[in-house]
Amino acid sequence: MRRLPHATILISCLALSVSLSGCEKKATGQVAAVVNGDEVTLQEVNAELGNANIPDGAQKEKARSAILQRLVDKRLMEQQAKAAGIDRDPEFLTRQRQLNQALLLEFYAKRAQGTLRVPDQSAIDAFIASHPTSFAGRSIFTVDQIRFAPPADQSVITGMKDLHTLPAIVQYLTSKGVKFDRGSSKIDSAQVPQQMMQQVLALPPGEPFIVPTPQGVVVSVIVGKEAQPLPPEQARPLAVQMMRTQELDKILEQRLKDARAKAKIEYQPGFTPA
């Protein structure tokens, strides 16, 4: 092997040294700090500063300095976590994928929301008239409730459909060995979908209504009612918000439908959705 002259080696080393120093990150411009080569940007600092709700007259320079130090500390702990191999842990990777997915969907919906038009006054008034339980007929209901975890045997829920009083359901669940919590709560009719609220109000007095949720099963009976109609100055902004939410849901639902139609999806045997 032919050996390089000493001068050539020296020049190569100097060139490498200059190259490395040129790539070295500096705390300047849009970079507020560099932590072991990791940048903390002014955008990050300003975002934290905006979320801090600092009162008027406060010393923002001190607040910004404190926030920057907190971000530096987080970088140090993040580096420690990576050094410990946390970023390669399967549970971490699954959770990271879930968080990234949720954030992507949030921003996707936000971008779609930007395409929505503000409804005109006649459309707003028509929407308010068609949703009385949310506006002119809004009421706060006091309910007696039973809550229990989703049962493994779904026939437990089916068996409650022929029971027409809360005491009968209590007796039934006790006989099945189902543990439950009982208490009172409030239901704002403006926060319940119109169709669901109308179905509840159509029940005979004292008739329980059952609402299965991912967190558990809720059985309620209305025991009190207080009318609280929304005044026009509150009703119209709320109506616009509800209309835009419904329109956004329709847009996203249609986009999902189109995506499903175009997608190539293969399920493992036994995992195909019903």
C-alpha positions, 0 to 999 in steps of 0.5 A: 500500500502506498503511504501518503506524504505527511503534508497530504495527511496534515492537509486532509486533517485540517480540511476535516477539522474545518468541515466539522467546525462548519457543521457545528450548531450554534445558538444564534438566529432562530436557535435559542439554545443547543443542547448536546447538538440538539437545537431548541428553537425560538418557535418552541420558546414562543409557543410555550410563552404563548401557552403560559398566559403571562399577565400584562405587566409581568417581566416577560424576559424572565419568563422567557428565560425560565421557559427556555431553561425548562425546555433545555431540561426537557432536552436533557431528559429526552437524551437520557431516555434515548440513551436508555433505549426508550425510543426503541421500546415496542410499547413506546413506538406504539404509543408514539404512532398513536400520538402522531396519528391523533395529531395528524388527524387533528390538523387534517380536520383543522385544515378542512374546517378552514374551507367551511363557509359561515352560514347566513342569518336565515340558515342560522335561524332555521337551524335554531328552530329545528333544534329546540332542545338546544336553544329555546327549549333547552333544559337541565335535567336531574337524573338518577344514574347507575354506572357499571363497566361493560360486561363480558356477557352482552346478554346482561344489557339485553336483559335490561330492555324489558325492565321499566324502573331503576329499582328493577334494574338494580335488582337485576344487576345484583342478581347477575353479580354486576358491580355498579355505582349509583348517584345523581347527575345533570344532563344539559339538553343542549349537549345531547344530539337532538334525535337522542334527546327527543327519544329520551323525552318520548319515554314514559315518566320514570322509564330508564334509558340505557347508554352504552359507552366505551367507558361503561354502561350508563342507565339514567332516569329523569327525576327533575327538570329546569328550563334554561332557554338560551337567549339569542345573543348566545344561541346564534354563536352556538348554532354557527358552531354546531352547524360548522361541526356538522358540516365538517363531520359530513366532509370528513365522513365523505373523504373517508368513504372515498378513501375506503373505496380507493384503498387496497386493504388486506385483513388477516383471517379472523380479523376482518371487521363484521 
